[in-house]
Amino acid sequence: MVEQIFASTNQGKIDIEIIIVDDNSPDGTATLAEELSKKLPIVIVNRKTKKGLGSAIIDGIYRASSPIVCVMDADLSHPPSAIPEMYKLIEEGSAQLVVGSRRTEGGGTSEWIWYRKVVHGVARGLGSFLTPIKDITSGFFMFERKIIDNIKLEPRSWKIGLEIMVKGKYDKALEYPIVFSERGAGKSKMGTKEVIAYLGHLLSLTFYKKQ
């Protein structure tokens, strides 16, 4: 993933840093990241306990030094090749928030297990009233950091993108088409605990909208 991100951004002549947040993972993530950081602009945030994916994303966002921040999965489900075009939309002023979207023309998914399609479809349907953005469950998004200035981001679930879509102070948002690929290795974190957390997150954001 790191190699593909730098290859894509170098081609687009974009200066970047990568922030990797590791919750004391037993798979050697931190060690590998430390080795990569010796030759590449990589920042590692080591957390001694598992605080959840949502919390990790928020920590990473606040550690970023750039005025433009991109969040994406680390398993190559999200295409690094899309980064330059998403960045261009923000840089040229066409949007302050760009979502890597499976739900816009040209976007989609690779072969998914049927129940994952159902879960994501239901999740999108339940939260569709919160924002006009179609792919509200996307974990691949880029935004101007200033749209979350003075906004408290709460890690109630792993869908921090939805939190920013709802709470962010922006006028223009776009969905950039991507094809979400099934991971080549590892397991999804989706489970009953995450589903319950997401439902609680939707409830919290509903109250927020009504304030």
C-alpha angles and dihedrals in degrees: 000000000000092000092049093047093053092044090053097044094043089055089050091046093237121150110221146165124209120220116202118191114199123189097203090287115193093215097079097256094139093048093051091045091052090053092049092048090063090071105020135051096261126147118202121205108197115198117188096213135038107259097167137266095274092054091047092053092050091049089051092049092052092048092055115108097195124094087228120057130193125195122195143153118269097221098075092254085125116058113241087202089074094061098086094051093046089049092049091056090057096040093052092048098249092123143003092204125036122187122201095230136201090181102063129079110291094020129104146121136275118239107315130186105260096242092055089057089051093048093050092044092053091045091053092046094052093052100036093104092061098068139004089235107112102209098053094158094057114129092196114082142135128206147165106266092224092069089075097044110135091004121124110225111204121202095218091141139356093268099092089150089067090048090056093043089056102035102030119110101230137130101199129046128168136189114225114202117247135165110231110218125208111249116262094217141007131041134280117253089221112124143127093289091054092047091053091047090051092051089051089049091053090051091050093049091048090057090046091055091051094054 
